Amino acid sequence: MTLATYLLDAVTVGVVLISVYTDLKERKIYNKVIATGIVAGLMLHALTSGTAGIIFSLKGLGAGLGLLFVPFALGGFGAGDVKLMGAVGALKGPYFAFNAFLATGITGGIFAIAVLIKQKRLLSTLKRIALTFLVFIGSRFRINTLKSLDKAEYHESLPYGLAIGLGTFVAYLMR
C-alpha cells in the first residue's frame, strides 16, 4: 500500500469516528469534519492520479450523496448522514461508497430492530409498517386503525452516523 492509501484510510477513519462520536453525543454531524474529508479526498486523489483522481473522488462523492438522497428527501435521514456518506465516497471512491451503503443498511436495520426491541415497540412498529403497506398497495380491506397508532413513534430518530461508521468498517473488511 502506498502512503496516499494510508493517508486516505487514516482520514476516512478519523472523519467517521469523529462523526459517530458527535452524532451519538450531540445528534449532529459537523460540516467542518465532512468538508475536511471531502477536500482531503479530492486533494489526495489529485496528487496521486491527477485529473483521473479528481474524477474518481467526485464520482465517490456523488455516489455517497446519491445513495442516501432519496431516503433523506423522504425524511428518513438527516443531512449530516448524507454528507458523511458523501465524504466516505470522496475519500474511498464510488465502489467503496456503494459497499459501505449496503453494509450501512444492514447494520442500521439491525441497530433499529435492537432499539425497537429494547423500547418494546417492535410489534407496534411492524403493525404500522404493515398497515402503511396495505394502504400503499391499495388494499380493499377496511383499514381505520392508522389513527390508533402512537404518533410519538414518528418523532423518534436514531443516530444513523453509528450505522454509517459500522457500515464503513464492514466495507473495509469486505475489500
Secondary structure, DSSP 8 states (H G I E B T S, - for coil): --HHHHHHHHHHHHHHHHHHHHHHHHS---HHHHHHHHHHHHHHHHHHHHHHHHHHHHHHHHHHHHHHHHHHHTTSS-HHHHHHHHHHHHHH-HHHHHHHHHHHHHHHHHHHHHHHHHTT-HHHHHHHHHHHHHHHTT--S----GGGS-GGGGG----THHHHHHHHHHHHHH-
